[in-house]
Amino acid sequence: MKWKNEWKMLVTMVTVFLLSYFLPVSSHRFQNAIMESMFMLKEYAQLHVILCLLPALFIAGAISVFISQASVIKYLGARAKKVTAYAVASVSGAILAVCSCTILPLFSGIYKRGAGLGPATAFLYSGPAINVLAIILTARVLGVEIGIARAVGAILFSVIIGLLMAFIFRKEEKEKVKKQMLMPEPEVTRPLWQEIVHFGIMVLILIFANWGKPTIDSGVWATIYNAKWIITSILGISFGIVLNKIFKMKVWKILTIVFTTIISFFVFKHNPMFTFVTGIIGLSYFTSTSDDELGDWFAATWGFAKQILPLLFFGVLIAGSLLGRPGHEGLISSEWIVKLVGGNSIGANLFASISGAFMYFATLTEVPILQGLLGSGMGKGPALALLLAGPALSLPNMLVIRSVMGTKKTIVYVSIVMVMATISGVIFGTFFG
């Protein structure tokens, strides 16, 4: 056994040496891939960490502390009624309309609180996939047929994926049911309406802070976009009131956060990003120094951050080096991809699904990317396959899912998404290609 471990070490050392020895540092494509990984990491940090991931981490921490395990089990547990569980999972995921990385802390939170594997994975898929704004944009830019196909496919996918995951791992789910049956009914510490208000405000902050700029400068979407920071500020003040009235946070602490946030707004020349960060820092400090359930909330949030953020950053670096940003080249040439996704063969659809699954798409960016690919000769079937697999999956996303539910379940989940996306692409391409 001792020498076996030594051989593993030797193989590792030799592998690292060979990779270092033959590293193509003089290659322009390799140098460009390294730069693309840095650019993508910077872009990810600027666009997604502060406004998307930080609120999502606090929501996930709140789920693990303030939502009773019995409530999660009642509506999403392995023994919950399937209609109720999958309806709650798909609807709640769709309302959030977040990217494949932002959904991860929320998925981790409900899964660890006892949600069944089926409803949890339905929620995991529905969040990034059933994005109303993205579906509308798809219909307007890429055509009504592909927009409708994306909407119908994403909704069906979330339920079918959940049901398949629950069926494949039914033995483990039966064990979970047995354990949940033995759990005592916990005491209700606060009324349901307070939890709804608390979580509702946090979810609304997440939604409005990330409200994307529409393609048209008029209409309801544009009006909301122009007022997004006013709405977010009102929600922030409302959240401070909730912290005081429900969680008994002292008024002077809340006022300190409010005043420092206002000051930062003027100090940083009306930059809402820095103002948002100031509010997050204030909330983090005063919850982390509390000895009550607010302290538990921050501890849970920090736990999710330690588990998720390093894997996401690593995954973004790898994805950026391999595929680059939209409109830029990584190690894998975009010309190769376009050649492989022309027509409507099973191979083209499968390749589109796999490519989409490993690429990282920020919310709504998949539409202009596909517009360019379709113009370069991509088939409509592979385009739909990429739309159904891409926004819901990414390499960073897979790394975190594996840390939450294990390698085997992650492989099965990713495989189901890719196979279903491939089949959907072939069917769509046959009738509309």
N, C-alpha and C positions, 0 to 999 in steps of 0.2 A: 504493500500500500504506500509505503514511504517513497519507493522509487517511482511508482506511478505518478505521484504528485510532482516529483522532480522532473519526470519526462514532460508533464504538462507545462511546467515552468520553462523547460528548454524549448519546447515547440513555440511557446508564446514569445520567448526572446528571439528565436530565429525568425519568426514571422515579422516581428517589429523591425528587426535588422534589415530583412530583405525589402520591406516596404520603404524603409528609410533610404536604403542603398539605391533603389530604382525609382525614387520619387521624381516625377517629371517636372521639377521646379522651373526648368527653362521653357516649358511648353506654354504658349500663349493661352490655350484653352484652360490649362490647369490654373495658371495665375488668375485668369478671369473668373474661374469657378470659386477660388478662394475669396476674391473681392465680392462676388455675388452673394456668397454666404454671409459676409460681413454686412453688405447692404441690406439683405433680407432681415438679418437680426436687428439692425438699426430700425428698419421700417416697422418690424413687428413690435419692438419696444415702444416706438413713438405712437403707433396707431392702436395697439391692442392691450397693452399691459395696464396702463393707468385707467382708462375708461371702461375696458371690458373685464379684464381678469381680476383686478382688485375688488370691484363691487361683487363679482361672481364669487370670489373667495370668501368675502364677508357673508354673503347669502348662504354659501355652503356651510360655513361655521355656525351660522344661526340655525340652519336645519338640524345640525348634529347636536345642538344644545337646547334650543327652544321648542323644537317640534318633537313631541313624544314619540317614542318608538312604536307605541301602540297605534298612533294615528297613521304613521307610514305603513305599518303592517295592515291596518284596516282597509286602506284604499289602494295600496300598491304591493302588499305582501304576497307571498306565494299562495296563501289560502284565500285571498280576496277574489270576489267575483270577476271573471275575465272581462266582461263588458265594462264594468266600472274601472278596473285597473288600467286597461288599455286606453279607455276614453280619457281618463285623468292624465295618463302619461303622455299621450299624443297631443292633447289640447294644451297642457301646461308647457310642454316643450315648444309647441308652435307659437305660443304667445310670446315666449322669450325672444325668438328669432335671432339667435346669436350664432357665432362662428363655431367651427369644430373644436376649437381650443377652449373657448369661454364656457361651453356646456360641460366641460370635464369636472370642474369642482362641484357643480350642482349634481351631476350624475354620481360622483363619488359620495356626496353627502347622503342622498336618498338610498344608495345601495348599501352603505355601511349602517344605515338606520333600520335595515330589514326589508327593503323593497325586493320583490321577487325579481329574478333574473330577466324574465320576459318583459314586464312593465319597465324595468330600469333601462334595458337596451332599447325599448321602444322610445322612451324619453331621450336617450342618448342620440338616437338617429333623428328624431323629429325636430329637436331644437335647431340645428343648422339647416336641415333639409326643407322643412315646411316654413319657409320665410315668405310671408305674403308679398312684401315689397320686391324681393328677388324674383318671385314668380311673375309678378306684374311686369317687371323690367324685362324678363325673359320673353314674355309674350309680345311686348312692344318692339324689342330689338331683333329677336330671332324668329318671330312668327307666332301666331296664335296657336297653331297645332302643337308646337314644341312646348309652349307655355302651359297649355292644358295638360299635355302628357306629363310634364314635370310635376304639376300640382297633384294630379291623380296618382302618379307613380310614387311620389314622396309619402302621401298619406297612407296608401296601401302598404308601402315598404315598412313603415314604422310598426304597423300592427303585425304583418307577416314575419318580419325579422324577430320581433319579440316572441311570437308564438313558436317559431322554429327554435329559438334559443332555449325557451322553456321546455320544449319537447326533447331536444337533444340532451339536455342536462336534467332530465326529469327526476333521476334518482337523487341528485343533490338537492333539487327543489323539494322533494318529499321529506328529506332530512331536515330541511329548513322549516317546513311546515310543522314537523314534530316538535322542534325546538321552540317555535313560536307559540304552539298550543300550550306549552308548559310555562310560558311567561305570565307573571301576575299582571293584573290590570293596574296601571300606574295611576296615581292621583292627578287630577286636573288642577294645575297650579294657577291658571288664568283662563278666562273665557275665550272661546273660539274667535270672537270678533276682534279681540286684541291681536291675536296672531295674524289674522287676515290683514289688519291695518298695517302691522309691523312689516310683514313680508311684502305686502302690496306696494308700499312706498319704496322699499329697496328694489323691487323688480322694476318699478316705474323709473326710478333713477337710472338703473342699468339701461333701460330701453331708450329714454330720451337723451341721455348723455351720449349715446352712440347713434342717434338718429342721422342717417346718411343724407347727403345732399342729393335731391332728385334731379333728373335730367331736364325737367322743365321748371322754370322759375316762377310759376304760378300754380294755384290750386292748393288743396288741403295739405298735401305732403310738404310743399314748399313753405307754406305758412307755419307749419309746425317746426320745420327745420330752422326758420329764421327766429323762432321764439324758443328754441330748444334749451338754451342756457337760462332763460327766465323761468321756464317751467321746471328745470332741474334745480334752480335756486329755491323756488317755492317748495318743491318736494324736500330739499335739504332742511329747510326751516321746519317743515312738518315732521320730518324725521327726528329733529331735535326735541320737539314737543313730545313725540312718542317716547323717546328715551327718558324724558323727565317723568311723564305721567305713568307709563307702564313699568319702566325699569328703574325708576327712582334715581336716575343720574342727577347729580346736584346741578342747580340752575347756573352757578358760577362756571362750572365746567363747560356747559353748553354755550354760554355767552362768550367764553374764552375762544371756543372753536369758531363761533360766528364772527367775532371781531377780528381774529387773526386771518380768517378767510377773506373778509372785506378788505383788510389792509393789504393782503397779498394781491388782490385784484388790481389795486392802484400801483403797488410797487412793481409788479411784473407787467405793467402797461396793458391792463385789461385782457391779459391772456387767460382764458377760462381753464386751460389745462393745468397751469400752476395753481390756480384757485382751487381746482378740484383736488389736486395733490395736497394742498394745505389742509383741506377738510378731512382727507383720509388720514393724514399724519396726526391731526388733533384727535380724531376718533380712535385711532390706534393707541395713542398715548394714554388717554383717559380710560379706555377699556382694559388695557394691559396692566394698569396700576390698581385696578379694582379687585377686591377680594370676593366679590359676589358672582352671580351668573354672568355679568358683563365681562369679568375676567376670564371665565370659562369660554365665553364667546370668542374673545381674542385668541386664547390658547388654541382653540379648535381651528380658527382661521389660519393661524400661523402654522399649524400642523399640515393643513392642506397646501399652503404655500411652499413649505419645504419639500413636500412630496411631488408637487406638480411642476413648479416653475423651472427647476433645473432640467427636467426631462423635456419640457417644451422648448427651452432655449437650445438644448443640444439637437433636438429634432429639427428646429428651424435652420440651424447651421448646416445640417446634412442635406435637408431638402433644397436649401439655397445653392449649395455647391453642386448638386446633381442636376437640378432643373432651372436654376436661376429665377429671377423675378419675371413677371409678365413683360414681354418685349425684349428680354435679355437672355443671353446664353449661359448655361452652366456646362458641366461635363458632358451632359447628354444634349445633342444638337436638336433644336426644334424642328429642323428639316426631317430628321429621322422620324419624329413623332407624326408629322403631317403625312409622310409617305405611308406610315403604318395604319393610319386611321381613315384612309380613303375608302369609298365603297361602303358595303353593308355586310361584309363577311363576319362570321363568328370571331375570327381572329382580330379583325379591326375593332369590333365592339369590346372584345375582351381586353385588348391592349388599351383602349380608351378608358375602360373601367379601372384597370390597374394603374395607369398613369394618373388618372384623377384621384385615386385613393391615396397615392403617395405624395402628390403635389399639395402645397398649402395654398388655399384660397382664402383671402380676406373676404368678408361679407360683400356680395354684389360684384366682386372683381371677376368672377367666373364668366359673366355675361360678355363683357368686351373681349376677354380672352377667346371665348368660343366664336365670337363674331369674326375675329381675325382668322381663326383656324378654319371656319367654314368658308371664308373667302379664299383660303389657300388650298381648298380641295377636300376638307374633312366631310365625311358623310353625315347625314342627319341622324341616323341611328347611333353611331358612335358619339355624336354630340350629346344626345339624350343620355347615353350610358355614362358619359363623363359628368353630366349635370346631376345624375342620381347618386353617383359614387363620390365625386369630388368634394362638394361642400360639407358632407357629413364625415369625411375621413381625411386624414393627413398623416404623414410620418410622425410628427410630434404628438398628434392625437393618439395614435396607436401605442406609442411608448408609455403614455400615461394610463391608457386603458389596461394595458398589461400589468402595470403596478397595482391597479385596483382589483381586477378580477382574474388575473393569472394569464399565463401564456396560452393555454389550451382554449379557453373561452374567447380570448382576443382573436386568435387565428380563425376560429369558427365564425365569429361575428364578422370579421373583415371579409372572409371568404363568402359568406352569405350575401353581404352587400354587393360584392363584385360580381358574383354569379347572377344575382337578380338584376343588376344594372345591365349586364351583358345581354340577358334574355330580353329585357325590356327594349334595349337598343335595337336588337335584331327584329323584333316584332314591329316597332315603330318605323324602322327603316324600310321594311317590306311594304308597308302601306303608304308611307308619306315620303320615302326617300326619292 
